[in-house]
Amino acid sequence: MDWVECRMEPKTVMAVGAHPDDIEILCAGTLAKYAKQGRVVMACITNGNMGHAAIPPAELAQIREGEMRESADVIGAEVIWLGFPDEKVFDDQETRLKLVDALRVGRPDILMTHSPSDYHPDHRMTSKLVFDASFLCTVPHIETEHPFHAKVAPILYMDTLAGLEFQPEMYVDVTETFEVKREMLSKHQSQVRWLKEHDNIDILEFIEVVARFRGLQCNVRYAEGFTRLKAWPRMAPENLLP
């Protein structure tokens, strides 16, 4: 395992999460570092409309989109909102093509998404969709609204929830950006409150415990862990993390 502490040339980094707060929970500290060096795009597959028992789904979807946009504003990131219903992410033609077009809008040099082994079916399906669509978005004759992207981007897999079934290969020291990560996640108040009331989970404490644990593994205060997809033609002799 490597602790990556390096400077990178300005790049477009695109993180794709299944739900509106997933990116903040799993990699916001790293994105805050990227944002100081280049362009950051945050894409969300679902509208998160099932994430509450009391707020009606249509109302919640609007709330959660607003929360994600406020979170992205903290680091000046762009938002791509795909808006599929929560808990209903499938590998079908509509979903693939919509994600292909989103990737053509984002035009990433580096992609970040869920680990294939994460706990939630939407997370696992998002991981597969990103792998497939990030290749398909480079094929000129697959037609969508936006022109094809010329690069098959390397993929970095984010940590799993609570780090289960995930052994990082690379770490990012997010000590200096951890409070930014906390601020971004705090924008998702519908979920911060709901998780506390319904599941007795303090999600802000949760991310700190995980970041401290990953930090202990690489001798810093706070860290985020990643693995890299090993597949041709996505490998290159370069450091991808900030």
C-alpha positions in Angstrom: 0.0 0.0 0.0 1.2 3.5 -0.8 0.6 6.8 0.8 0.4 9.2 -2.1 1.6 12.7 -1.5 2.3 14.3 -4.8 1.5 17.2 -7.0 -0.6 16.7 -10.2 -1.1 18.6 -13.3 -4.5 20.3 -13.6 -7.1 17.7 -14.5 -10.8 17.2 -14.6 -11.8 14.8 -11.8 -15.3 13.4 -11.9 -16.8 11.5 -8.9 -20.0 9.5 -9.6 -22.1 8.5 -6.6 -25.3 6.6 -6.4 -27.0 8.9 -3.8 -26.7 12.6 -3.2 -24.5 12.3 -0.1 -22.3 9.3 -1.1 -19.5 11.4 -2.6 -19.2 13.5 0.5 -19.1 10.5 2.8 -16.5 8.7 0.8 -14.1 11.1 -0.9 -15.0 14.8 -0.3 -11.6 15.4 1.4 -9.8 14.3 -1.7 -12.1 16.3 -4.0 -11.4 19.4 -1.9 -7.7 18.9 -2.6 -8.3 18.3 -6.3 -10.5 21.5 -6.5 -7.4 23.5 -5.6 -5.6 22.1 -8.6 -8.2 21.6 -11.4 -11.8 21.1 -12.3 -14.1 18.9 -10.1 -17.4 17.4 -11.3 -19.8 15.6 -8.9 -22.4 13.4 -10.6 -25.3 11.6 -8.8 -27.2 8.7 -10.3 -30.4 8.8 -8.1 -32.5 11.6 -6.7 -32.4 10.0 -3.2 -36.1 10.1 -2.9 -36.4 7.0 -0.7 -34.0 8.4 2.0 -36.7 9.4 4.5 -39.9 7.8 6.0 -41.7 11.1 6.7 -40.9 13.4 3.8 -42.8 12.4 0.6 -40.5 11.1 -2.2 -41.2 13.9 -4.7 -40.5 16.6 -2.0 -37.4 14.8 -0.7 -35.9 14.5 -4.2 -36.1 18.3 -4.6 -34.6 18.8 -1.1 -31.7 16.4 -1.8 -30.8 17.9 -5.1 -30.6 21.3 -3.4 -28.4 19.9 -0.6 -26.0 18.3 -3.1 -25.7 21.6 -5.1 -25.0 23.5 -1.8 -22.4 20.9 -0.9 -20.7 21.1 -4.3 -20.6 24.9 -4.0 -18.3 24.6 -1.0 -15.5 23.6 -3.3 -16.7 25.1 -6.5 -17.5 21.7 -8.1 -20.0 21.3 -10.9 -23.0 19.0 -10.4 -24.5 16.5 -12.9 -27.9 15.3 -11.7 -29.2 12.2 -13.4 -32.3 11.9 -11.3 -33.1 8.2 -11.4 -35.4 6.9 -8.6 -33.6 5.8 -5.5 -33.3 2.0 -5.1 -34.0 1.5 -8.8 -30.6 1.7 -10.5 -30.4 -0.9 -13.3 -28.1 -1.7 -16.1 -30.5 -1.0 -18.9 -30.2 1.0 -22.1 -31.7 4.2 -20.8 -29.4 4.3 -17.7 -26.3 3.4 -19.7 -26.9 6.1 -22.3 -27.8 8.8 -19.8 -24.6 8.1 -17.9 -22.6 7.9 -21.2 -23.9 11.4 -21.9 -23.1 12.6 -18.4 -19.5 11.4 -18.8 -19.3 13.3 -22.1 -20.4 16.4 -20.3 -17.9 15.9 -17.5 -15.1 14.8 -19.8 -13.0 13.3 -16.9 -9.3 12.7 -16.9 -9.9 10.7 -13.7 -13.0 9.0 -12.5 -13.9 8.1 -8.9 -16.9 5.8 -8.0 -18.1 3.1 -5.6 -16.3 -0.1 -4.9 -17.8 -3.1 -6.6 -18.1 -4.7 -3.2 -20.0 -2.0 -1.3 -23.1 -2.8 0.7 -25.8 -1.2 -1.3 -27.2 -2.5 -4.6 -27.3 1.0 -6.0 -23.6 1.4 -5.1 -22.6 -1.8 -6.7 -24.7 -1.1 -9.9 -23.3 2.4 -10.1 -19.8 0.9 -10.0 -20.6 -1.4 -12.9 -22.3 1.3 -14.9 -19.3 3.7 -14.5 -16.9 1.0 -15.7 -19.0 0.3 -18.7 -20.2 3.8 -19.6 -16.7 5.3 -19.3 -15.6 3.1 -22.2 -18.8 3.5 -24.2 -18.6 7.3 -23.9 -15.4 7.2 -26.1 -17.2 5.4 -29.0 -18.1 8.0 -31.6 -21.0 6.1 -33.2 -22.8 5.7 -29.8 -24.9 8.8 -30.2 -26.1 11.0 -27.3 -26.7 14.7 -27.0 -23.0 15.5 -26.5 -20.0 14.6 -28.6 -17.8 11.6 -27.6 -15.0 11.9 -25.1 -11.6 10.9 -26.4 -10.2 9.4 -23.2 -10.9 6.2 -21.4 -10.4 7.5 -17.9 -8.7 5.6 -15.2 -11.1 4.7 -12.3 -10.4 5.0 -8.6 -12.7 3.1 -6.3 -13.8 4.9 -3.1 -13.8 3.2 0.3 -16.8 1.2 1.3 -19.1 2.3 4.1 -17.3 1.6 7.3 -14.4 0.2 5.3 -15.7 -3.3 5.2 -14.3 -5.7 2.6 -12.0 -2.9 1.4 -8.2 -2.7 1.7 -6.8 0.6 0.4 -3.9 0.5 -2.1 -3.5 4.2 -2.0 -4.2 6.9 0.6 -4.8 10.6 0.5 -3.9 12.8 3.5 -7.0 14.8 4.0 -6.0 16.4 7.3 -6.1 19.9 5.9 -9.4 19.4 4.1 -11.3 17.2 6.6 -13.3 20.2 7.9 -14.2 21.0 4.4 -15.5 17.4 4.0 -17.5 17.8 7.2 -18.9 21.1 5.9 -19.9 19.5 2.6 -21.7 16.6 4.3 -23.4 18.9 6.8 -25.2 20.5 3.8 -27.2 17.2 3.6 -29.3 18.0 6.6 -32.2 15.8 5.6 -29.9 12.8 5.9 -27.9 14.0 8.9 -31.1 14.3 10.9 -32.8 11.2 9.5 -29.8 8.9 10.1 -29.7 10.1 13.7 -33.4 9.8 14.4 -34.0 6.6 12.4 -30.7 4.6 12.6 -29.1 6.2 15.7 -26.1 7.0 13.4 -24.2 10.3 13.8 -22.9 10.4 10.2 -20.5 13.3 10.9 -18.9 11.2 13.7 -19.0 8.2 11.4 -16.8 9.9 8.7 -14.4 11.1 11.3 -13.9 7.7 12.8 -13.3 6.2 9.3 -10.9 9.0 8.4 -9.0 8.6 11.6 -8.7 4.8 11.1 -7.4 5.3 7.5 -5.1 8.0 8.8 -3.6 5.6 11.4 -2.8 3.2 8.6 -0.7 5.8 6.8 0.6 7.9 9.7 -1.4 11.0 9.3 -4.3 12.5 11.2 -7.1 11.9 8.6 -7.0 10.0 5.3 -9.2 8.6 2.6 -8.4 5.2 1.0 -8.8 4.1 -2.6 -8.0 1.2 -4.9 -7.4 1.5 -8.7 -9.2 -0.4 -11.4 -6.6 -2.5 -13.2 -7.8 -2.9 -16.7 -6.5 -1.9 -20.1 -6.3 0.8 -21.4 -6.7 2.6 -18.1 -3.3 2.0 -16.7 -0.5 4.7 -17.0 2.7 5.4 -15.2 1.4 8.4 -13.3 0.2 9.4 -9.9 -3.5 10.1 -9.9 -4.1 11.4 -6.4 -3.3 14.8 -5.0 
